[in-house]
Amino acid sequence: MTEKTNPDTINIEDLPSDIVQSTLPFLSPNDLKNLSLTNKYFHNLLSQDESTTVWHELFHKVFGTQHTNDEPFQSKNSEEYKSVSETICINTYPDLNWHERFRKRSHDSAFYTWGCLKHSRLGYTANSNPNLLQSNINNVGISSKFGVNKPTKVPWFNNDPTADRTTSISPQNSVVQISSGGFSFQILTSSGKIYSTGSTFTGGHKGPGPLDLDHDYDPFRDFISHMESSFPRLRVPGRGLVNTTGSFNIQRISPTTTSNASIGEPHPNIYQKLEEIEKYSSQYIPNNDHIRRMFTSNCFAAFQVEDVATFFDEKNAPKFIAISSGRSHFIGLTDQNVLFSWDSPTSDFGAKIEFKDLPSRETNPILKIGCGWNFSCIYIYNIGLVVWSSRSSIQKGITESFANYKIIPNTSELSGDNKILDFACLQDNTVLYITTSGKQIYLYKDGQTITLDLDIKGRLLKITSCFSLITIFTDQHSYMLKVSNGTIDYTSLSSLDLDIQGETIISLAAGDYHTIGLSQRGNIYTWGTESQQCGCLGLGAPEYIVTQAMLGETEGRRNIKVLKPTKVELEEGYKCIGITGGGWHSGAILIKK
């Protein structure tokens, strides 16, 4: 007996190629790879060299920033808009196809930093980086090495030289995105892991975390406190009570039984558990202990159960697809649309952020994330822009934290001229945004929304901001506005022009007093103030900037001021495809040409 075929059933192999290609934006990179391996039809349709569409989509998904406010939403009025990295790769490699560009971006890019060395925020110290030339270090005083004055390659994972460049989707440790706070850099890899540079990402300052006098539950801190208090104390004249270390007959807190040690005999290593916890929760770049992996609280069962013997579970480690940084905090969005926030000087673990009384992520996913100076902002489908500057603390047995949020009115439109196109964050829950109409810039502050009356030409395409600067991109020109203590100086509106004909700025980042611009040709330009000779402009030694090249002038005792955008010299044969900046430091992703 033969099986009857339903005449209305469509064989998947009968689908026209244009229909298959139209589904690609909805698939993950691994889904795309697996689909190409399903059968001969899909393999030929999505073959690595023949399908320009699939590799362009892979490039956009893996190396784009569509889930952060670094790039605007796509709309019918912005179809001609290309991401920064796409634009530069097209201009740098005009003769390569998207598969070849993808391989170049995956295998031949590297992370570079420069600026203040304090807290090893650059991902290295003056003595730990073999790539750092002594001539590129700014000294303050006789022996103090304070800053790096030129882009310097950060010690990173060594790419496997035996990796098949023709078939691998992307090296697991390829740098996908970089972001910068006031005291560190955050790095997102193609495997979905987040790394942070230096000894602190907060600088000891409070971010949009738990309110004053409150803090997140930390089972490891509790374990230490319990362990120390479990040992007898001796009263020492002049010193009060002093903890002992376990050479007495006491009740062990460990679930395992051990023999008691008498006075004078060696006692067990009471810090063994802590050492194991430290091993799992402190993972560093090989041969570089100035860049560490950042974990979420749900990676450790001890946050939910009273058993510190259960340390770390890699299966619970989320895969991140986007990061954004504020001054003393950063947030990350996972491939499961879960949001985590690192925002407390008392905890290094990311807190899962929930929003009470809002619909589930299944029906209303988070589409974009962003950070201001001291708050976070996200765009939720059919809800709009949501801001918060504090959250509830994580409690024992519960890993979720609830944001004390506000919804910006009239930002939930899904279509039409009032649909959100792009947004930028300042400080104190102040947000700028533009809509697909491209006509107005809106400012939300203190619960009120107003429009900015600015003399600009062209349809609005993109808006970015940082601590001291707002940048506006239109289809005709680019503009800058200065910001001081969160207040916009409307009289400071100026055109963002370069002296080199045909070269324009397409991306901007800034620190406290300096600005970094990236052109469509992959060149970096910097200007502003280099505080205390920290090197954040990347233009070279102070005497070179002021005396030899006459690019700037001294301001005060140790500050250097460069008034106009000045090109940063990169290593020969390199172009830049991504920039970031914060505080007194700058960073970039460079690619070998």
C-alpha positions in Angstrom: 0.0 0.0 0.0 1.5 3.3 -1.0 1.3 6.5 1.0 -1.0 9.1 -0.5 0.4 12.6 -1.0 -1.7 15.6 -0.2 -1.8 17.7 -3.3 -2.0 20.9 -1.1 1.3 20.0 0.7 4.3 22.0 -0.5 7.7 20.3 -0.3 10.2 22.5 1.4 12.6 22.0 -1.5 9.9 23.6 -3.8 10.2 26.9 -2.0 11.6 29.6 -4.3 15.0 30.8 -3.2 13.8 34.4 -2.6 11.3 33.1 0.0 14.1 31.1 1.8 16.4 34.1 1.7 13.7 36.3 3.2 13.6 34.1 6.3 17.3 34.6 7.0 17.0 37.7 9.2 15.0 35.6 11.7 17.6 32.8 12.0 20.6 32.7 14.3 24.1 32.2 12.9 24.0 28.5 14.0 20.5 28.1 12.5 21.9 29.4 9.2 24.8 27.0 9.3 22.6 24.0 10.3 20.1 24.8 7.5 22.8 24.7 4.9 23.7 21.2 6.1 20.1 19.9 6.0 20.3 18.6 2.5 21.8 19.2 -0.9 19.2 21.7 -1.9 19.8 24.1 1.0 23.5 23.4 0.9 23.6 24.7 -2.7 21.3 27.5 -2.0 23.2 28.7 1.1 26.6 27.6 0.1 29.3 29.7 1.7 30.8 31.2 -1.5 27.7 31.3 -3.7 25.2 32.9 -1.4 26.1 36.5 -0.9 22.9 37.1 1.0 23.5 34.5 3.7 27.0 35.7 4.4 25.9 39.3 4.4 23.2 38.4 6.9 25.7 36.4 9.0 28.0 39.4 9.1 25.1 41.6 10.2 24.0 39.2 12.9 27.4 38.3 14.3 29.2 41.6 14.1 26.3 44.1 13.9 25.0 46.0 16.9 21.3 45.9 16.0 20.3 45.1 19.6 22.0 48.3 21.1 21.3 51.9 20.4 24.7 52.2 18.7 22.7 51.7 15.5 19.2 52.9 14.6 16.2 50.7 13.9 15.8 49.9 10.2 12.8 51.5 8.5 11.5 52.3 5.0 13.2 55.7 5.4 16.6 54.2 6.3 16.9 51.3 3.8 20.0 53.0 2.5 21.6 53.0 5.9 24.4 50.5 6.6 26.0 49.7 9.9 29.3 51.2 10.7 31.3 47.9 10.3 29.4 47.1 7.1 30.2 50.5 5.6 33.9 50.3 6.4 34.3 46.7 5.3 32.8 47.6 1.9 35.1 50.6 1.5 38.2 48.6 2.7 37.5 45.4 0.8 35.6 46.5 -2.4 36.8 43.4 -4.3 35.8 40.8 -1.7 32.4 39.1 -1.4 30.6 38.9 2.0 32.0 35.5 2.8 35.5 36.8 2.4 34.7 39.9 4.4 33.2 37.8 7.1 36.4 35.7 7.3 38.5 38.9 7.5 36.4 40.3 10.3 36.4 37.0 12.2 40.1 36.2 12.0 42.0 39.4 11.3 40.6 41.9 13.8 42.1 42.8 17.2 41.2 45.0 20.2 43.3 48.1 20.8 43.2 50.6 23.8 45.0 53.8 24.9 44.7 56.4 27.6 44.9 56.2 31.4 46.6 53.1 32.9 45.0 53.4 36.4 43.4 50.2 37.7 44.8 48.4 34.6 41.6 49.6 32.8 43.3 49.3 29.4 43.5 45.5 29.8 47.1 45.6 30.7 49.7 47.5 32.8 52.8 49.4 31.8 54.9 46.3 32.3 52.6 43.4 31.4 51.9 44.1 27.7 54.7 43.0 25.2 52.9 45.1 22.5 53.4 48.3 24.4 56.4 50.4 23.4 58.1 52.4 26.1 58.0 55.5 23.8 54.2 55.3 23.8 54.0 55.7 27.6 53.4 59.1 29.2 55.2 59.6 32.4 54.0 61.9 35.2 56.9 62.8 37.5 60.1 60.7 37.7 58.7 57.2 37.9 54.9 57.3 37.4 53.7 55.7 34.2 50.3 57.2 33.8 49.0 56.8 30.3 49.4 55.2 26.9 49.5 57.8 24.1 49.0 55.6 21.0 46.6 52.7 20.1 48.1 49.5 21.5 47.1 45.9 20.9 45.6 44.3 24.0 46.9 40.8 24.9 44.0 38.5 23.9 43.3 34.8 23.2 45.6 33.3 20.6 43.6 32.4 17.6 44.1 28.7 16.6 46.4 28.8 13.5 45.0 25.5 12.4 41.4 26.7 12.4 39.7 26.3 9.0 39.1 29.9 7.8 36.8 28.7 5.0 34.3 26.8 7.1 34.2 28.1 10.7 31.4 30.5 11.4 33.7 32.6 13.7 36.4 31.9 16.2 34.9 31.5 19.7 36.9 34.4 21.1 36.6 36.8 18.2 35.7 40.3 19.5 32.2 41.1 18.4 31.5 44.3 20.3 33.3 46.7 22.6 31.8 49.2 25.1 33.4 51.5 27.6 32.4 52.8 31.1 34.2 55.4 33.2 36.7 52.9 34.6 36.9 49.9 32.3 36.1 48.3 28.9 33.5 45.6 28.3 34.1 43.1 25.5 31.6 40.7 23.9 32.9 37.7 22.1 31.3 35.6 19.3 30.7 32.8 21.8 28.5 35.2 23.8 30.8 35.8 26.8 31.4 39.2 28.4 34.8 40.2 29.6 35.7 43.4 31.6 39.1 45.0 31.9 40.9 46.2 35.0 40.3 45.8 38.7 37.0 47.6 38.9 34.2 48.5 36.5 32.5 50.8 39.1 35.5 52.8 40.3 33.8 52.4 43.7 30.8 54.4 42.5 27.2 53.3 42.7 25.4 52.5 39.5 21.6 52.0 38.9 21.5 49.1 41.4 20.0 48.6 44.8 19.0 51.7 46.7 21.2 53.2 49.4 21.8 51.0 52.5 20.7 47.9 50.5 22.8 45.4 48.7 22.5 42.1 46.8 22.6 38.8 48.6 26.0 37.3 48.1 26.3 33.6 49.2 30.1 33.7 49.1 30.3 36.8 51.4 27.9 35.0 53.7 30.1 31.9 53.6 33.1 33.8 54.6 31.3 35.6 57.4 29.9 32.3 58.7 33.2 30.6 58.4 35.0 33.3 60.3 32.4 33.6 63.0 32.4 29.8 63.6 35.8 29.8 65.1 36.4 30.7 68.7 37.7 34.1 69.6 40.5 34.9 72.0 40.5 38.1 74.1 43.9 39.7 73.7 44.9 42.5 76.0 44.9 45.8 74.1 43.4 44.2 71.0 40.0 42.9 72.1 38.6 39.8 70.5 40.7 38.1 67.8 39.5 35.3 65.5 41.4 32.0 65.6 42.1 29.8 62.6 40.8 26.4 63.4 43.4 24.6 65.6 40.7 24.0 68.2 38.0 21.3 68.5 35.1 23.0 66.8 32.1 22.0 64.7 33.0 22.2 61.0 30.6 23.9 58.7 31.6 21.7 55.8 29.2 18.8 55.0 32.1 16.5 54.8 33.6 15.0 58.0 37.2 15.6 58.9 39.3 14.7 61.9 39.8 17.3 64.5 43.2 18.8 64.9 44.7 19.3 68.3 46.7 22.3 69.3 50.1 22.3 67.6 49.1 19.9 64.9 48.6 21.0 61.2 45.0 21.8 60.6 43.0 21.4 57.3 43.0 24.3 54.8 39.9 26.1 55.9 40.0 28.3 52.8 39.9 25.4 50.4 36.3 26.1 49.5 37.0 29.8 49.0 39.9 29.0 46.7 37.7 26.7 44.6 35.0 29.4 44.4 37.6 31.9 43.4 38.9 29.5 40.7 35.5 29.2 39.0 34.3 32.8 39.5 37.5 34.4 38.3 38.3 33.4 34.8 40.9 35.5 33.0 42.4 35.7 29.5 45.3 33.3 29.2 48.5 35.0 30.3 46.6 38.2 31.0 45.0 38.6 34.5 43.8 42.1 33.7 40.8 41.0 31.7 38.3 38.7 33.4 35.1 37.0 32.4 31.9 38.5 34.0 29.3 36.1 35.3 25.7 36.3 36.2 24.3 35.2 39.6 22.4 32.3 38.0 25.7 30.6 37.0 26.1 29.7 40.7 23.7 27.4 42.4 24.8 28.9 45.7 22.6 31.9 45.0 19.5 29.8 45.2 20.4 26.9 47.5 22.3 26.7 50.7 25.1 24.6 49.3 28.3 26.4 48.4 29.7 23.0 47.5 27.9 23.5 44.2 30.1 26.0 42.6 29.8 26.8 38.9 27.6 25.4 36.1 28.6 26.4 32.6 25.3 25.1 31.3 23.6 28.0 33.2 25.9 30.6 31.7 23.8 32.7 29.3 25.0 33.6 25.8 25.0 37.4 25.3 24.3 39.1 22.0 24.6 42.8 23.1 26.3 45.0 25.7 26.1 48.6 26.7 28.0 50.6 29.3 27.3 53.6 31.6 29.8 55.3 33.9 29.8 52.7 36.6 27.6 49.9 35.2 26.8 47.9 32.2 24.0 45.7 30.9 23.8 42.7 28.6 21.1 41.1 26.6 21.1 37.3 26.0 20.0 35.3 23.0 17.0 34.2 25.1 16.0 37.9 25.5 16.9 38.0 29.2 18.5 41.2 30.5 21.3 41.3 33.1 22.8 44.3 34.9 26.2 44.8 36.6 25.7 47.9 38.7 26.9 47.6 42.2 30.3 48.3 43.8 29.6 45.4 46.3 29.0 42.7 43.7 30.7 41.4 40.5 27.8 39.2 39.5 25.1 40.3 37.0 21.6 40.6 38.3 18.7 39.4 36.1 16.4 42.3 35.6 12.6 41.9 35.5 9.8 44.5 35.0 6.8 44.0 37.2 3.4 44.4 35.6 4.8 44.4 32.1 3.9 41.6 29.5 6.2 38.6 29.1 9.2 38.6 26.8 7.5 36.0 24.7 5.0 38.5 23.5 6.9 41.7 24.1 10.6 41.1 23.6 13.4 43.6 24.3 14.6 44.9 20.9 17.3 47.4 21.9 19.4 48.3 25.0 21.3 51.4 26.0 23.0 53.0 29.0 23.2 56.6 30.1 25.7 58.1 32.6 23.8 56.7 35.6 20.8 54.8 34.3 19.7 52.2 31.8 17.2 52.3 29.0 15.7 49.6 26.8 13.1 49.5 24.0 10.4 46.9 24.5 8.2 45.8 21.6 4.7 47.4 21.8 5.7 49.1 25.1 8.2 51.7 24.1 11.2 53.1 25.8 11.7 52.1 29.4 14.2 53.8 31.8 15.3 53.1 35.4 18.1 54.3 37.7 17.6 51.8 40.6 16.3 48.2 41.2 15.4 45.9 44.1 18.2 43.9 45.7 18.7 40.2 45.0 17.3 38.2 48.0 18.5 34.9 49.3 17.1 32.1 47.1 15.9 34.5 44.4 18.1 35.7 41.5 15.7 38.1 39.9 15.7 41.9 40.6 12.9 44.3 39.7 13.7 47.6 38.0 12.1 50.7 39.4 11.1 51.8 35.9 9.2 54.4 34.0 7.8 54.2 30.5 8.4 57.2 28.2 5.0 58.1 26.9 4.1 57.9 23.2 7.0 55.7 22.2 5.3 52.4 21.5 4.1 52.9 17.9 4.8 49.9 15.7 4.4 51.7 12.4 3.9 55.1 10.8 5.8 58.3 11.3 5.8 58.1 15.1 7.6 54.8 15.3 10.9 55.1 17.2 13.9 55.1 14.9 16.8 55.7 17.3 17.4 56.9 20.9 20.3 58.2 22.9 20.9 58.4 26.7 22.3 61.3 28.7 22.0 61.2 32.6 19.3 61.1 35.2 16.8 59.2 33.0 17.1 61.8 30.3 16.6 60.4 26.8 16.8 61.8 23.3 14.9 60.0 20.5 13.9 60.4 16.9 11.1 58.8 14.9 10.8 57.5 11.3 9.4 60.8 10.2 12.9 62.1 10.5 11.7 65.6 11.3 12.0 66.1 15.1 14.3 65.4 18.0 12.5 64.7 21.2 13.9 65.2 24.7 12.4 63.2 27.6 13.5 64.7 31.0 11.9 64.8 34.4 8.8 63.1 33.2 8.2 65.6 30.4 8.7 65.3 26.6 9.6 68.4 24.5 10.9 68.9 20.9 14.3 70.5 20.2 14.3 73.5 18.0 17.6 73.1 16.1 18.7 74.6 12.8 19.7 71.4 11.0 19.3 70.3 7.4 18.1 66.9 6.1 16.1 64.0 7.3 17.2 62.6 10.7 18.8 59.2 10.5 20.7 58.6 13.7 21.5 60.2 17.0 24.2 59.3 19.6 25.3 60.8 22.9 27.8 60.5 25.6 28.7 62.4 28.8 29.5 65.7 27.1 28.4 65.5 23.5 25.4 64.8 21.3 25.8 63.9 17.6 23.1 64.2 15.1 23.3 62.4 11.7 21.0 63.4 8.8 20.9 62.4 5.1 22.7 65.6 4.3 25.1 66.4 7.2 26.3 65.7 10.7 26.1 68.0 13.8 27.4 68.2 17.3 25.8 69.7 20.5 27.7 70.1 23.8 26.3 68.8 27.1 27.3 70.1 30.5 26.2 68.3 33.7 23.3 66.8 31.8 22.1 70.2 30.3 22.2 70.8 26.6 24.0 73.9 25.3 21.8 74.8 22.3 24.1 77.6 21.3 26.9 75.1 20.7 25.3 73.5 17.6 28.1 73.1 15.0 28.8 71.0 11.9 30.9 67.9 12.2 33.4 68.4 9.4 36.7 66.9 8.5 39.5 68.7 6.6 39.9 65.8 4.3 37.6 66.0 1.2 35.3 63.1 0.8 35.8 61.8 4.3 32.9 62.0 6.9 32.4 60.8 10.4 29.9 57.9 10.7 30.4 56.9 14.3 31.3 58.8 17.5 32.3 58.0 21.1 33.5 60.2 23.9 35.0 60.1 27.4 34.8 62.8 30.0 36.6 65.5 28.0 37.7 63.9 24.7 35.9 62.7 21.6 36.7 59.9 19.1 35.3 59.8 15.6 35.4 57.1 13.0 35.2 57.8 9.3 33.6 55.7 6.5 37.2 54.9 5.4 38.1 53.3 8.7 40.2 56.2 10.0 40.1 57.4 13.6 39.9 61.1 14.5 40.2 62.5 18.0 39.9 66.0 19.6 39.2 67.6 23.0 41.2 67.6 26.2 43.7 65.0 27.3 43.6 65.3 31.1 46.8 64.9 33.1 48.7 63.7 30.0 46.7 60.4 30.1 47.1 59.8 26.4 43.4 59.3 25.6 43.7 61.2 22.3 46.1 58.7 20.9 48.1 61.3 19.0 51.5 60.6 20.6 53.7 62.1 23.4 52.7 65.5 24.8 55.8 67.2 23.4 55.1 65.8 19.9 51.5 67.0 20.0 52.3 70.5 21.2 55.8 71.3 20.0 56.7 69.1 17.0 53.4 68.5 15.1 51.7 71.6 16.6 48.4 69.7 16.8 47.3 71.2 20.1 48.3 73.3 23.1 48.9 72.9 26.8 46.1 73.9 29.1 47.1 74.2 32.8 50.1 72.2 34.0 49.4 68.8 32.4 46.4 69.0 30.2 46.6 69.1 26.4 43.8 70.5 24.2 43.3 69.7 20.5 40.5 71.8 19.0 39.7 70.1 15.7 39.4 66.4 14.7 42.9 65.1 14.1 43.7 61.8 12.5 45.2 59.1 14.7 48.1 57.1 13.1 47.4 53.4 13.2 49.7 50.5 12.6 50.6 50.2 8.9 48.0 48.3 7.0 45.3 48.6 9.6 41.8 50.1 9.5 39.3 50.7 12.3 35.8 49.1 12.3 34.6 50.1 15.7 35.3 52.6 18.4 34.5 53.2 22.1 35.5 55.7 24.8 34.8 56.6 28.4 36.5 58.4 31.3 40.1 59.1 30.3 40.5 56.2 27.9 39.7 55.1 24.3 39.3 51.8 22.5 39.0 50.4 19.0 38.6 47.3 16.9 41.3 47.3 14.2 41.4 45.0 11.2 44.3 44.2 9.0 44.0 45.5 5.4 
